[in-house]
Amino acid sequence: MRRDLGDGYELDDDPRRIDRETVHRYLTEEAYWAFGRPRGVQDELIDGAARVVGLYYEGVQIGFTRTLSDGHTQSYLADVYVLEEHRGRGLGVELVRFSVDEGPLVDTKWLLHTADAHDLYRKVGFTEPGDRLMERRS
Ligand SMILES: CC(C)(COP(=O)(O)OP(=O)(O)OC[C@H]1O[C@@H](n2cnc3c(N)ncnc32)[C@H](O)[C@@H]1OP(=O)(O)O)[C@@H](O)C(=O)NCCC(=O)NCCS
């Protein structure tokens, strides 16, 4: 599934198109939650994902999401990023919307963790958890 966002930007959920080296470099060097994640682990996470979405500018990977899901009831959104030089123009919201709302997992219950991008996720329907959600931290 692909969506043209105009101005050279495009979303695509074809896993074969993911630039694994670029995604791994960003996540391990820039993302606070994945510092030091080995390349082999990152490859396994991509291979085992229900869906990976790439955000591309003129064909070059500039953003990413990874979704774990049982395919029917529960999905979890992870490893969301947009490269810094492309931020602030609505691409993050479109990337998350495409990952969550456009595709086979739209009717599942979605979960995610974030340290600071709460406003972005609120725009796509995420809310603070109610008293039914519990977490066991690693
Ligand atoms: C979070 C991230 C993906 C947002 O990408 P982006 O393309 O700049 O997002 P958008 O331009 O679509 O932002 C849309 C809205 O989200 C909100 N938002 C975006 N980033 C935010 C942040 N870091 N903190 C709080 N709100 C944020 C803004 O309120 C913005 O609303 P506005 O347009 O009314 O100002 C990007 O900043 C990023 O990759 N950050 C580093 C990695 C990260 O933190 N990922 C999320 C971890 S779960």
The ligand as an ORCA input file, in Angstrom:
! r2SCAN-3c Opt
* xyz 0 1
  C       7.843     12.765     16.852
  C       8.144     13.010     15.360
  C       7.953     11.717     14.589
  C       7.195     14.078     14.826
  O       7.469     14.264     13.455
  P       6.987     15.589     12.695
  O       7.008     15.302     11.248
  O       7.758     16.763     13.164
  O       5.502     15.721     13.234
  P       4.367     16.674     12.662
  O       4.950     17.808     11.900
  O       3.384     15.801     11.959
  O       3.739     17.185     14.021
  C       2.388     17.236     14.168
  C       2.017     17.619     15.568
  O       2.573     16.740     16.526
  C       3.040     17.458     17.633
  N       4.393     17.038     17.896
  C       5.313     16.646     17.008
  N       6.452     16.292     17.634
  C       6.246     16.488     18.945
  C       7.047     16.315     20.098
  N       8.311     15.876     20.034
  N       6.506     16.627     21.291
  C       5.228     17.090     21.370
  N       4.434     17.251     20.315
  C       4.932     16.957     19.115
  C       3.003     18.903     17.333
  O       2.079     19.437     18.267
  C       2.444     19.019     15.959
  O       1.288     19.748     16.012
  P       1.183     21.194     15.286
  O       1.359     20.888     13.824
  O      -0.188     21.600     15.654
  O       2.289     21.980     15.878
  C       9.595     13.542     15.163
  O       9.737     14.707     15.934
  C      10.663     12.557     15.589
  O      11.045     11.695     14.818
  N      11.182     12.709     16.814
  C      12.255     11.862     17.294
  C      11.811     10.461     17.497
  C      10.620     10.371     18.415
  O      10.566     11.024     19.458
  N       9.664      9.531     18.027
  C       8.455      9.290     18.788
  C       8.708      8.335     19.874
  S       7.287      7.355     20.151
*
